[in-house]
Amino acid sequence: MTDFFPGFTLTHLPVDGGAIRLRHGGSGPPLLLLHGNPQTHAMWHKLAPVLARRFTVVCPDLRGYGGSLKPAATADHAPYAKTRMAQDMVDVMAQLGHARFRLAAHDRGARVAHRLALDHPERVEQLAVLDIVPTIEHFERADMAFGLGYYHWFWFAQPHPFPEDLIHAAPEVWFHAHTNREPKGQGFFAPEALADYLAAARDRATTIGMCEDYRASASIDLEHDRASRAAGQRIRCPLLALWGAKGKIGRWYQPLELWRRYCDNTLDGGEVPSGHYLAEEAPEAVLARFDRFF
């Protein structure tokens, strides 16, 4: 994907237990971009080269995804706790020479980013989250609409190896069904990005990592989130929250009202004309919001 991320360098950097695959490029203040599920860092291909004109952009694969380390399933799911995944990102940025950085993240990556901002407030200068509300709010407000619309949260969280076996039996069928739940088509997935996503989906270790990510969210992450809330731990840096106008977040929640309860600094945000995959469906709109915020 050399031409896919022009001017970017592909590398692998060590973290506890393995290595993180990433691309980095550009110059200026550091900006870390985290991807969602079931994607890889390739989801940023429309934004990263533009952002690299102003920033040193770092696009990693989260642990469990793409070309990064994929720890085995465990009973406590601790290798996939968002505290652990956030530490990976701190370690990677430190190796690249970035003690402080801006941070933008989508979907699962945004849940890692939220935890990173809580655990390492001295590291994060600004935070943008795409198409999420805090994980604990999803679970505590869950109703029939959430259970049907986000059924995969509960399916992926079933004990290993049940969901992995079903997904791995037909990974491409699963991928296309999973990413096309909303009536929007899939033409926004560039061929190069789709190839990277499907290569990961065919890898059973990725399927295990993905499910462990969701199992952690329904167990150890909730313990950490409740402890943080009880301790009054909040996001200290300026926060931008974006969501897709055609997606579920804006229909089910008042996103800015919810995020206001979790941050102490300035809060901005709103919807963009897309479904769930903001950076690939509406890159110009996301870039415009990032340009104003960052």
C-alpha positions as CSV (number, residue, x, y, z in Angstrom):
1,M,0.0,0.0,0.0
2,T,2.9,2.4,-0.7
3,D,0.8,4.6,-3.0
4,F,-2.1,4.2,-0.7
5,F,-0.3,6.2,2.0
6,P,2.1,8.4,-0.1
7,G,5.0,9.6,1.9
8,F,4.3,7.3,4.8
9,T,6.7,4.7,6.3
10,L,5.5,1.2,7.3
11,T,7.1,-0.3,10.3
12,H,6.6,-2.5,13.4
13,L,7.4,-1.2,16.9
14,P,7.8,-3.5,20.0
15,V,5.3,-3.3,22.9
16,D,4.8,-5.7,25.8
17,G,4.1,-9.1,24.3
18,G,4.7,-8.4,20.6
19,A,4.7,-5.6,18.0
20,I,2.4,-3.0,16.6
21,R,2.2,-2.4,12.9
22,L,1.9,1.2,11.9
23,R,2.4,3.8,9.3
24,H,3.8,7.3,10.0
25,G,4.5,10.3,7.9
26,G,4.3,14.1,7.7
27,S,5.8,16.8,9.9
28,G,4.6,19.1,12.6
29,P,2.9,18.3,15.9
30,P,2.2,14.6,16.4
31,L,-1.3,13.3,15.7
32,L,-2.3,9.7,16.6
33,L,-5.1,8.1,14.6
34,L,-6.8,4.9,15.9
35,H,-9.1,2.7,13.8
36,G,-12.4,0.9,14.5
37,N,-13.8,-2.6,14.0
38,P,-13.5,-4.7,11.8
39,Q,-10.8,-2.4,10.2
40,T,-7.1,-1.6,10.3
41,H,-5.2,1.6,10.1
42,A,-6.1,1.6,6.4
43,M,-9.4,3.3,7.3
44,W,-7.4,6.6,7.5
45,H,-6.1,6.5,4.0
46,K,-8.3,9.5,2.8
47,L,-7.4,11.7,5.8
48,A,-3.8,10.8,6.7
49,P,-2.0,12.2,3.7
50,V,-3.9,15.5,4.0
51,L,-3.3,15.7,7.8
52,A,0.4,15.0,7.2
53,R,0.7,18.4,5.6
54,R,0.3,19.9,9.0
55,F,1.0,17.0,11.5
56,T,3.3,14.1,12.1
57,V,0.6,11.4,11.6
58,V,0.9,8.0,13.2
59,C,-1.6,5.3,12.2
60,P,-1.3,2.0,14.1
61,D,-3.2,-1.3,14.1
62,L,-4.6,-1.9,17.6
63,R,-3.6,-5.1,19.3
64,G,-5.8,-7.9,18.0
65,Y,-6.3,-6.3,14.6
66,G,-4.4,-6.1,11.3
67,G,-0.7,-6.7,11.5
68,S,-0.3,-6.1,15.2
69,L,0.2,-8.6,18.0
70,K,-2.7,-10.9,18.8
71,P,-2.6,-12.4,22.3
72,A,-4.5,-15.6,22.9
73,A,-7.9,-15.7,24.5
74,T,-7.8,-15.7,28.4
75,A,-10.4,-16.1,31.1
76,D,-10.0,-12.6,32.3
77,H,-9.5,-10.9,28.9
78,A,-6.9,-8.7,30.5
79,P,-4.6,-8.6,27.4
80,Y,-7.4,-6.8,25.6
81,A,-8.4,-4.4,28.4
82,K,-8.5,-0.8,27.1
83,T,-5.9,0.1,29.8
84,R,-3.5,-2.4,28.1
85,M,-4.4,-1.3,24.6
86,A,-4.0,2.4,25.6
87,Q,-0.5,1.6,27.0
88,D,0.5,0.1,23.7
89,M,-0.2,3.5,22.1
90,V,1.7,5.4,24.7
91,D,4.7,3.1,24.2
92,V,4.6,3.4,20.4
93,M,4.4,7.2,20.5
94,A,7.2,7.4,23.0
95,Q,9.4,5.3,20.7
96,L,8.7,7.7,18.0
97,G,9.7,10.6,20.2
98,H,6.3,11.9,21.1
99,A,5.6,12.5,24.8
100,R,2.5,14.5,24.1
101,F,0.2,14.3,21.1
102,R,-3.2,15.0,19.6
103,L,-5.5,12.0,19.3
104,A,-8.4,11.1,17.0
105,A,-10.1,7.7,17.0
106,H,-13.1,5.9,15.6
107,D,-15.3,3.2,17.0
108,R,-13.2,0.6,19.0
109,G,-10.2,2.8,18.7
110,A,-12.2,5.7,20.3
111,R,-12.8,3.5,23.3
112,V,-9.1,2.9,23.6
113,A,-8.6,6.7,23.2
114,H,-11.1,7.5,25.9
115,R,-9.2,5.2,28.3
116,L,-5.8,6.7,27.2
117,A,-7.1,10.2,28.0
118,L,-8.1,9.0,31.5
119,D,-5.0,7.0,32.3
120,H,-2.5,9.3,30.7
121,P,-3.9,12.8,30.8
122,E,-0.4,14.3,30.5
123,R,0.0,12.7,27.1
124,V,-3.1,13.9,25.3
125,E,-3.4,17.5,24.2
126,Q,-6.7,17.2,22.3
127,L,-9.1,14.3,21.7
128,A,-11.5,13.6,18.9
129,V,-13.9,10.6,19.1
130,L,-15.9,9.3,16.1
131,D,-19.3,7.6,16.4
132,I,-19.3,6.5,20.0
133,V,-20.6,7.5,23.4
134,P,-18.8,6.1,26.5
135,T,-18.9,2.3,26.7
136,I,-20.5,2.2,30.1
137,E,-23.3,4.4,28.9
138,H,-24.1,1.9,26.1
139,F,-24.3,-1.0,28.6
140,E,-26.2,0.8,31.3
141,R,-28.8,2.2,28.8
142,A,-29.2,-1.0,26.8
143,D,-32.7,-1.8,25.6
144,M,-34.2,-3.9,22.9
145,A,-33.2,-1.4,20.2
146,F,-29.6,-1.6,21.4
147,G,-29.6,-5.4,21.6
148,L,-30.9,-5.7,18.1
149,G,-28.8,-2.9,16.5
150,Y,-25.6,-3.8,18.4
151,Y,-26.2,-7.5,18.6
152,H,-22.6,-8.1,17.7
153,W,-21.5,-6.7,21.1
154,F,-23.2,-9.6,22.8
155,W,-22.3,-12.2,20.1
156,F,-18.6,-11.4,20.1
157,A,-18.6,-11.4,23.9
158,Q,-19.8,-15.0,24.1
159,P,-17.2,-17.5,25.4
160,H,-14.3,-18.5,23.3
161,P,-14.3,-20.1,20.7
162,F,-18.0,-20.1,19.8
163,P,-18.2,-16.7,17.9
164,E,-14.7,-17.2,16.4
165,D,-15.7,-20.6,15.0
166,L,-18.8,-19.2,13.3
167,I,-17.0,-16.1,11.9
168,H,-14.0,-18.1,10.7
169,A,-16.2,-20.5,8.8
170,A,-17.1,-17.8,6.3
171,P,-15.0,-14.6,7.1
172,E,-15.8,-12.7,4.0
173,V,-19.5,-13.4,4.2
174,W,-19.4,-12.3,7.8
175,F,-17.4,-9.1,7.0
176,H,-19.7,-7.9,4.3
177,A,-22.8,-8.6,6.4
178,H,-21.3,-6.9,9.4
179,T,-20.2,-3.8,7.7
180,N,-23.4,-3.4,5.6
181,R,-26.0,-3.4,8.4
182,E,-27.1,0.2,7.5
183,P,-28.7,0.9,4.1
184,K,-25.8,2.8,2.7
185,G,-23.8,0.4,0.5
186,Q,-20.1,-0.3,0.7
187,G,-18.6,1.7,-2.2
188,F,-16.7,3.9,0.2
189,F,-14.3,1.1,1.1
190,A,-11.4,1.6,-1.3
191,P,-10.1,-1.6,-2.8
192,E,-6.7,-1.4,-1.0
193,A,-8.4,-0.8,2.3
194,L,-10.9,-3.6,1.7
195,A,-8.1,-6.0,0.8
196,D,-6.4,-5.2,4.1
197,Y,-9.6,-5.7,6.1
198,L,-10.4,-9.0,4.4
199,A,-6.8,-10.3,4.9
200,A,-7.2,-9.7,8.6
201,A,-10.7,-11.2,8.7
202,R,-9.4,-14.4,7.2
203,D,-6.8,-14.7,10.0
204,R,-8.2,-16.7,12.9
205,A,-5.9,-14.9,15.3
206,T,-7.6,-11.6,14.3
207,T,-11.0,-13.1,14.9
208,I,-9.9,-14.2,18.4
209,G,-8.4,-10.8,19.1
210,M,-11.5,-9.0,17.9
211,C,-13.8,-11.1,20.1
212,E,-11.5,-10.7,23.1
213,D,-11.7,-6.9,22.6
214,Y,-15.5,-7.1,23.0
215,R,-15.3,-9.6,25.9
216,A,-13.0,-7.2,27.7
217,S,-15.5,-4.3,27.1
218,A,-18.2,-6.4,28.7
219,S,-16.1,-7.3,31.8
220,I,-12.8,-5.9,32.9
221,D,-13.3,-2.6,31.0
222,L,-16.6,-2.0,32.8
223,E,-14.8,-2.6,36.1
224,H,-12.3,0.1,35.2
225,D,-14.9,2.4,33.9
226,R,-17.0,2.2,37.1
227,A,-13.9,2.8,39.2
228,S,-12.9,5.8,37.1
229,R,-16.4,7.2,37.4
230,A,-16.5,6.7,41.2
231,A,-13.2,8.4,41.5
232,G,-14.3,11.4,39.5
233,Q,-11.8,10.7,36.8
234,R,-12.7,12.7,33.6
235,I,-11.2,13.8,30.3
236,R,-9.1,16.9,31.0
237,C,-8.2,18.0,27.4
238,P,-10.5,19.6,24.8
239,L,-12.9,17.1,23.3
240,L,-14.5,16.8,19.8
241,A,-17.3,14.3,19.4
242,L,-18.5,13.5,15.9
243,W,-21.1,11.0,14.7
244,G,-22.7,9.9,11.4
245,A,-26.1,11.5,10.6
246,K,-27.2,8.2,9.0
247,G,-26.0,6.0,11.9
248,K,-27.4,5.1,15.3
249,I,-25.5,7.3,17.8
250,G,-27.4,10.5,17.0
251,R,-30.8,8.6,16.9
252,W,-30.4,6.8,20.2
253,Y,-28.5,9.3,22.3
254,Q,-27.8,13.0,22.9
255,P,-24.0,12.5,22.3
256,L,-22.8,15.9,23.4
257,E,-24.9,15.8,26.5
258,L,-23.5,12.5,27.5
259,W,-19.9,13.4,26.7
260,R,-20.3,16.6,28.8
261,R,-20.5,14.4,31.8
262,Y,-17.1,12.8,31.1
263,C,-15.0,15.9,30.3
264,D,-13.8,18.9,32.2
265,N,-12.5,21.0,29.3
266,T,-14.2,22.5,26.2
267,L,-16.5,20.2,24.2
268,D,-17.5,20.6,20.6
269,G,-19.0,18.3,18.0
270,G,-21.9,17.3,15.8
271,E,-23.0,15.0,13.0
272,V,-21.4,14.5,9.6
273,P,-23.2,13.3,6.5
274,S,-22.4,9.6,6.8
275,G,-23.2,6.3,8.3
276,H,-20.9,4.7,10.8
277,Y,-17.7,4.8,8.8
278,L,-17.2,8.6,8.9
279,A,-13.6,8.8,7.7
280,E,-14.3,6.7,4.6
281,E,-17.8,7.9,3.8
282,A,-17.4,11.6,4.4
283,P,-13.7,12.4,4.6
284,E,-14.1,16.1,3.6
285,A,-16.5,16.7,6.4
286,V,-14.3,15.0,8.9
287,L,-11.3,16.9,7.7
288,A,-13.1,20.2,8.0
289,R,-14.0,19.4,11.6
290,F,-10.5,18.3,12.4
291,D,-9.1,21.4,10.7
292,R,-11.1,23.7,13.0
293,F,-10.5,21.6,16.2
294,F,-6.8,20.7,15.8
